């Protein structure tokens, strides 16, 4: 089960995808849930079920594969938009808070600061 920042960072480190400063938030793309780790190395998406269990392969986007990252904030939803070098858009609805994760909202605010469009 992967819910807390420490667990997510441990999993990233075990897959050589960790960084010194990761901002981790929960988001959805369609019906799938993801823990999304943004760092100076790029973006890593961990597909998870609602209970926090990993449901598939970890999806890394290193900086060479990313063209742009933006956060569109509105009253109804917050969308993290990642455009890769093939011009494919990956749009994820990002939660402002996540029940059970103590650091989610703090990281969400840092992402707004850096990527808000």
Secondary structure, DSSP 8 states (H G I E B T S, - for coil): ---SHHHHHHHHHHTT---SS-EEEEEEETTEEEEEEEETTEEEEEEE-TTS-B-S--EEEEGGGEEEEEEEE-SS-EEEEEEETT--EEEEEE-S--TT-TTHHHHHHHHHHHHB-
